[in-house]
Amino acid sequence: MSETPSDPGPLGPAAAAGPPPEPMPRSTVAVTVGGVWALALVLGVLIAFLSHPAQYASWISLALGVCVIASFGAQLATQRKDGFVNRLATTLTGSFVILGVIGGILGLVTLGH
């Protein structure tokens, strides 16, 4: 007599993977992404008020470097690998846009002088 099991169970790599991870709460994503965006905004405003117009470009690029390091730190602090690249890309793109807009405004202001 040959018995065939009715449910052979999962086979292959999916069996070892276990259940899918729970998605990260939106509040955590908002804090990690929004926090770096706020940092970019604060750095841009500080550059506008505290730096000499001839040094705007160098300070904006330094602020972007700080935002890159802060982005990695914020996303690694979540200790979640699922969606890491998307969260990091969102954080970096937002920081780049914020500092780019501030840099453009500062460039236009400098042309006016």
C-alpha positions in Angstrom: 0.0 0.0 0.0 1.3 3.3 -0.9 0.3 6.3 1.2 0.5 9.8 -0.2 0.3 12.6 2.2 -2.4 15.0 1.7 -0.2 18.0 2.5 3.5 17.5 1.8 4.3 20.9 3.3 6.4 23.7 1.9 9.4 22.6 -0.1 12.5 24.5 -1.2 14.1 27.7 0.1 10.7 29.2 1.1 10.3 26.5 3.8 13.4 27.8 5.6 12.5 31.4 5.2 9.6 31.3 7.7 6.7 33.7 7.8 7.0 37.0 6.0 8.2 39.9 8.2 5.7 42.4 9.5 5.8 45.7 7.7 7.5 48.6 9.5 5.0 51.0 11.1 4.4 54.2 9.1 5.4 56.3 12.1 8.9 54.8 12.1 9.3 55.4 8.4 8.1 59.0 8.8 10.5 59.6 11.7 13.6 58.2 10.0 12.9 59.8 6.6 11.4 63.0 7.9 14.1 63.5 10.4 16.8 63.6 7.8 14.7 65.9 5.6 14.3 68.2 8.6 18.1 68.1 9.1 18.6 69.1 5.5 16.2 72.0 5.9 17.8 73.2 9.1 21.3 73.0 7.6 20.1 74.9 4.5 18.6 77.7 6.6 21.7 77.9 8.7 23.9 78.1 5.6 21.7 80.9 4.2 22.0 83.0 7.4 25.5 82.2 8.6 27.7 81.7 5.6 29.3 84.1 3.1 27.6 84.1 -0.3 30.9 83.1 -2.0 30.9 79.9 0.1 27.3 78.8 -0.4 28.2 76.0 -2.8 30.8 74.4 -0.6 28.6 74.5 2.5 25.6 73.1 0.6 27.7 70.2 -0.7 29.0 69.6 2.9 25.4 69.6 4.2 24.5 67.0 1.5 27.4 64.8 2.8 26.1 65.1 6.3 22.6 64.1 5.1 24.0 61.0 3.4 25.7 59.9 6.6 22.6 60.7 8.6 20.4 58.8 6.1 22.5 55.6 6.5 22.5 56.0 10.2 18.8 56.6 10.5 17.9 53.6 8.2 20.4 51.2 9.8 19.0 52.2 13.2 15.7 50.7 12.3 17.4 47.3 12.1 15.1 46.3 9.3 16.5 45.0 6.0 13.2 44.8 4.2 12.7 48.0 2.2 16.1 49.4 3.2 17.0 50.5 -0.3 13.7 52.2 -0.9 13.8 54.0 2.4 17.4 55.1 1.8 16.6 56.3 -1.7 13.6 58.3 -0.5 15.6 59.9 2.3 18.5 60.8 0.0 16.3 62.1 -2.8 14.3 64.3 -0.4 17.5 65.7 1.1 19.0 66.4 -2.4 15.8 68.2 -3.5 15.6 70.3 -0.3 19.2 71.3 -0.5 19.0 71.8 -4.3 16.0 74.2 -3.9 17.8 76.1 -1.1 20.9 76.3 -3.2 19.0 77.6 -6.2 17.3 80.2 -4.1 20.7 81.2 -2.6 22.1 81.4 -6.1 19.4 83.7 -7.3 19.8 85.9 -4.2 23.5 86.1 -4.9 22.9 87.1 -8.5 20.7 90.0 -7.2 23.6 91.5 -5.2 
